[in-house]
Amino acid sequence: ADASTKRVLTTEWVDGERLDKSSVAADVPRLCSVAMITYLQMMLGSGTLHCDPHPGNLLRTSDGKLCILDWGLVTSIAPDLQLTLIEHVAHLTAEDYDKVPGDLVRLGFVPPGGESIVRDNGVADFLSYTYSTWTSGGGAAKLDVPALFARVRELAAESPGGIFQVPPYFAYIAKSFSVLEGIGLQADPNYSIVRETLPYVSQRIILDPSPRTAGALRTFVFGGEKDDVRARVLDADRVQTLLDGVRRYAQAVAPDPASSSSSSS
């Protein structure tokens, strides 16, 4: 970084091979997990998101590490938007779909006051179906993608004044995740991009001191009745899912023994 200025960009040569064509097939699932956690950390942590993650920019280095190339295209995710994305994931995971219309307003898909229109036009139901189908794994193979995009266009057209829209930042997020999903599906036909977000999200909502993140945690473990202290019931399966996510996060970020031994030899 010290060798670069506003007029001079200094780069570094990195030896490696494309992750999607790696000669060490066993490393691909592990590095896909590392890549997912890295992109979630960029999106929900640092707020600076790498926006050009095509397969040629994701390498497995000679010592078994992940290298992300070409940082010429990045975007910023504001802190408030980061928290809203975490809340939205918690609402979808807990099937608290009544909160989805409000999420869409805060995420910029719908202007303020448009919650009822989104609810009446079936946008929330459509997103809930898409999310639950994607969670089961297998990627777009389980979805009729042309019909999916046709329905998105219909929903936008059916909304008064085209009230439902896709904000620019989301196009970059969607591109990033679609590339990661494509590489993951090559290694595992049942790969689930949604499930792969769980390790990062789990440790984040447990450790983050923000009151909004604490609310997301309550949503995750109690569901839609989180605010009713007398009626809410802890969902043991969701707690186990949360703990499994934390365990998988620790495994993904831990040094790979094989890589460590090969680099030290």
C-alpha positions as CSV (number, residue, x, y, z in Angstrom):
1,A,0.0,0.0,0.0
2,D,2.9,2.4,0.8
3,A,4.1,2.0,-2.8
4,S,0.9,3.2,-4.4
5,T,-0.3,6.8,-4.8
6,K,-3.2,8.5,-6.6
7,R,-1.3,8.3,-9.8
8,V,0.8,5.1,-9.3
9,L,-0.8,1.7,-8.7
10,T,1.6,-1.0,-7.5
11,T,0.4,-4.6,-7.9
12,E,1.8,-7.9,-6.7
13,W,2.1,-11.1,-8.7
14,V,0.3,-14.0,-7.0
15,D,1.0,-17.6,-8.0
16,G,-2.2,-19.7,-8.1
17,E,-5.0,-21.3,-10.2
18,R,-8.6,-20.4,-10.8
19,L,-10.7,-21.7,-7.9
20,D,-13.3,-23.2,-10.2
21,K,-10.6,-25.1,-12.1
22,S,-8.4,-26.1,-9.1
23,S,-6.3,-29.2,-9.4
24,V,-6.9,-29.8,-5.7
25,A,-10.7,-30.5,-5.8
26,A,-10.9,-31.2,-2.1
27,D,-9.9,-27.6,-1.4
28,V,-12.8,-26.0,-3.4
29,P,-15.6,-26.4,-0.8
30,R,-13.3,-25.1,2.0
31,L,-12.2,-22.1,0.0
32,C,-15.8,-21.4,-1.1
33,S,-16.7,-21.2,2.5
34,V,-13.7,-18.8,3.1
35,A,-14.8,-16.7,0.1
36,M,-18.4,-16.5,1.4
37,I,-17.3,-15.4,4.8
38,T,-14.9,-12.9,3.2
39,Y,-17.6,-11.4,1.1
40,L,-20.1,-11.2,4.0
41,Q,-17.4,-9.6,6.1
42,M,-16.9,-7.0,3.3
43,M,-20.6,-6.5,2.9
44,L,-21.7,-6.5,6.5
45,G,-18.4,-5.7,8.3
46,S,-16.0,-3.3,6.6
47,G,-18.6,-1.9,4.2
48,T,-16.3,-2.1,1.2
49,L,-17.5,-4.7,-1.2
50,H,-15.4,-6.2,-4.1
51,C,-17.7,-6.0,-7.1
52,D,-16.0,-8.0,-9.8
53,P,-15.8,-11.6,-8.4
54,H,-15.9,-13.5,-11.8
55,P,-14.2,-16.9,-11.6
56,G,-10.9,-15.6,-13.0
57,N,-10.6,-13.3,-10.0
58,L,-10.8,-16.0,-7.4
59,L,-7.6,-18.1,-7.1
60,R,-6.4,-21.0,-5.0
61,T,-2.8,-20.1,-4.2
62,S,0.0,-22.6,-4.3
63,D,-0.1,-22.8,-0.5
64,G,-3.9,-23.5,-0.4
65,K,-5.2,-20.0,0.4
66,L,-7.8,-17.9,-1.3
67,C,-6.7,-14.9,-3.3
68,I,-9.2,-12.3,-4.6
69,L,-7.8,-10.3,-7.6
70,D,-8.7,-7.0,-9.3
71,W,-10.0,-4.4,-6.8
72,G,-10.7,-1.8,-9.5
73,L,-14.5,-2.0,-8.9
74,V,-15.8,-1.7,-5.4
75,T,-18.9,-0.3,-3.7
76,S,-19.7,0.9,-0.2
77,I,-22.4,-0.4,2.1
78,A,-23.5,2.1,4.7
79,P,-23.6,0.9,8.4
80,D,-27.4,1.3,8.7
81,L,-27.9,-0.8,5.5
82,Q,-25.5,-3.5,6.9
83,L,-27.7,-3.9,10.0
84,T,-30.9,-3.9,7.9
85,L,-29.5,-6.7,5.8
86,I,-28.7,-8.7,8.9
87,E,-32.2,-8.1,10.3
88,H,-33.7,-9.2,6.9
89,V,-31.7,-12.4,6.9
90,A,-32.9,-13.1,10.5
91,H,-36.6,-12.4,9.5
92,L,-36.4,-14.8,6.5
93,T,-34.6,-17.5,8.4
94,A,-37.1,-17.3,11.2
95,E,-40.0,-17.2,8.7
96,D,-41.1,-13.9,10.2
97,Y,-42.5,-12.8,6.9
98,D,-44.7,-10.1,8.3
99,K,-41.5,-8.0,8.7
100,V,-40.4,-8.5,5.1
101,P,-42.4,-5.5,3.6
102,G,-40.7,-3.1,6.2
103,D,-37.3,-4.7,5.4
104,L,-37.9,-3.9,1.7
105,V,-38.5,-0.3,2.4
106,R,-35.4,0.0,4.6
107,L,-33.3,-1.9,1.9
108,G,-34.4,0.5,-0.8
109,F,-36.6,-1.8,-2.8
110,V,-39.7,0.1,-2.0
111,P,-40.1,3.8,-1.1
112,P,-41.4,4.7,2.4
113,G,-45.1,4.1,2.8
114,G,-45.2,1.3,0.2
115,E,-45.4,-1.6,2.7
116,S,-49.1,-2.3,2.1
117,I,-48.7,-2.2,-1.7
118,V,-45.9,-4.7,-1.5
119,R,-47.9,-6.9,0.7
120,D,-51.1,-6.7,-1.5
121,N,-49.1,-7.3,-4.7
122,G,-47.6,-10.5,-3.4
123,V,-44.0,-9.3,-3.4
124,A,-43.3,-10.5,0.1
125,D,-44.9,-13.9,-0.6
126,F,-42.8,-14.3,-3.8
127,L,-39.6,-13.5,-2.0
128,S,-40.4,-15.9,0.8
129,Y,-41.0,-18.7,-1.7
130,T,-37.8,-17.9,-3.5
131,Y,-35.8,-17.8,-0.3
132,S,-37.2,-21.1,1.1
133,T,-36.6,-22.9,-2.3
134,W,-33.0,-21.6,-2.5
135,T,-32.3,-22.6,1.1
136,S,-32.8,-26.3,0.2
137,G,-29.7,-26.3,-2.0
138,G,-29.1,-27.0,-5.6
139,G,-29.0,-23.4,-6.6
140,A,-31.0,-22.1,-9.6
141,A,-31.5,-25.7,-10.8
142,K,-34.5,-25.9,-8.4
143,L,-35.9,-22.6,-9.7
144,D,-37.4,-21.7,-13.1
145,V,-35.0,-18.7,-13.6
146,P,-36.7,-17.2,-16.7
147,A,-40.0,-17.5,-14.9
148,L,-38.4,-16.0,-11.8
149,F,-37.2,-12.9,-13.6
150,A,-40.5,-12.6,-15.5
151,R,-42.3,-12.5,-12.2
152,V,-40.0,-9.8,-10.9
153,R,-40.8,-7.7,-14.0
154,E,-44.5,-8.4,-13.5
155,L,-44.4,-7.3,-9.9
156,A,-42.5,-4.1,-10.8
157,A,-45.1,-3.4,-13.5
158,E,-48.0,-4.2,-11.3
159,S,-46.8,-1.9,-8.5
160,P,-48.4,1.6,-8.9
161,G,-45.8,3.9,-10.4
162,G,-43.3,1.0,-10.6
163,I,-42.9,1.2,-6.8
164,F,-40.9,-2.1,-6.6
165,Q,-37.4,-1.6,-7.8
166,V,-34.0,-3.2,-7.5
167,P,-31.5,-0.7,-5.9
168,P,-28.1,-0.5,-7.6
169,Y,-26.0,-1.8,-4.7
170,F,-28.1,-5.0,-4.7
171,A,-27.0,-5.8,-8.3
172,Y,-23.4,-6.0,-7.1
173,I,-24.3,-8.2,-4.2
174,A,-26.4,-10.5,-6.5
175,K,-23.4,-10.8,-8.9
176,S,-21.0,-11.7,-6.1
177,F,-23.2,-14.4,-4.7
178,S,-24.2,-15.9,-8.0
179,V,-20.5,-16.4,-8.9
180,L,-19.7,-18.0,-5.5
181,E,-22.8,-20.2,-5.9
182,G,-21.7,-21.3,-9.4
183,I,-18.3,-22.4,-8.1
184,G,-19.9,-24.1,-5.1
185,L,-22.3,-26.0,-7.2
186,Q,-19.5,-27.4,-9.4
187,A,-18.1,-29.1,-6.2
188,D,-21.4,-30.0,-4.7
189,P,-24.7,-30.3,-6.7
190,N,-26.6,-29.6,-3.5
191,Y,-24.6,-26.6,-2.5
192,S,-26.8,-23.9,-0.8
193,I,-25.6,-20.3,-1.0
194,V,-28.2,-19.4,1.7
195,R,-26.9,-22.1,4.1
196,E,-23.3,-20.8,3.5
197,T,-24.2,-17.4,4.9
198,L,-25.1,-19.0,8.2
199,P,-21.5,-19.3,9.7
200,Y,-20.8,-15.6,9.4
201,V,-24.3,-14.4,10.3
202,S,-24.4,-16.8,13.4
203,Q,-21.2,-15.4,14.9
204,R,-22.2,-11.9,14.0
205,I,-25.6,-11.8,15.7
206,I,-24.1,-13.5,18.8
207,L,-21.1,-11.3,19.2
208,D,-22.2,-7.9,17.8
209,P,-23.1,-5.5,20.6
210,S,-25.5,-3.5,18.5
211,P,-29.1,-3.4,19.9
212,R,-30.4,-4.1,16.3
213,T,-28.2,-7.1,16.0
214,A,-29.5,-8.3,19.4
215,G,-33.0,-7.9,18.0
216,A,-32.0,-10.1,15.0
217,L,-30.8,-12.7,17.4
218,R,-34.1,-12.7,19.3
219,T,-35.9,-13.0,16.0
220,F,-33.7,-16.0,15.1
221,V,-34.3,-18.0,18.3
222,F,-37.8,-16.9,19.1
223,G,-39.4,-16.1,15.8
224,G,-42.2,-13.6,15.2
225,E,-43.2,-13.6,18.9
226,K,-39.8,-12.4,20.1
227,D,-41.3,-9.3,21.8
228,D,-44.0,-11.2,23.7
229,V,-42.0,-12.3,26.8
230,R,-44.8,-14.4,28.1
231,A,-45.8,-16.2,24.9
232,R,-42.4,-16.6,23.1
233,V,-40.8,-20.0,23.2
234,L,-37.1,-20.7,22.5
235,D,-36.8,-22.8,19.3
236,A,-34.2,-25.5,20.1
237,D,-33.7,-26.4,16.5
238,R,-32.8,-22.8,15.7
239,V,-30.4,-22.5,18.6
240,Q,-28.7,-25.7,17.4
241,T,-28.6,-24.2,13.9
242,L,-27.0,-21.1,15.3
243,L,-24.4,-23.1,17.2
244,D,-23.6,-25.2,14.2
245,G,-23.1,-21.9,12.2
246,V,-20.6,-20.7,14.8
247,R,-18.8,-24.0,14.7
248,R,-18.6,-23.9,10.9
249,Y,-17.3,-20.3,11.1
250,A,-14.5,-21.3,13.4
251,Q,-13.6,-24.2,11.1
252,A,-13.6,-22.0,8.0
253,V,-11.3,-19.3,9.4
254,A,-8.9,-21.7,11.1
255,P,-5.6,-22.2,9.4
256,D,-5.6,-25.2,7.1
257,P,-3.1,-27.8,8.5
258,A,-2.1,-29.1,5.1
259,S,-1.4,-25.6,3.8
260,S,0.6,-24.7,7.0
261,S,2.7,-27.8,6.7
262,S,3.4,-27.4,3.0
263,S,4.3,-23.7,3.4
264,S,6.7,-24.4,6.3
265,S,8.5,-27.2,4.5
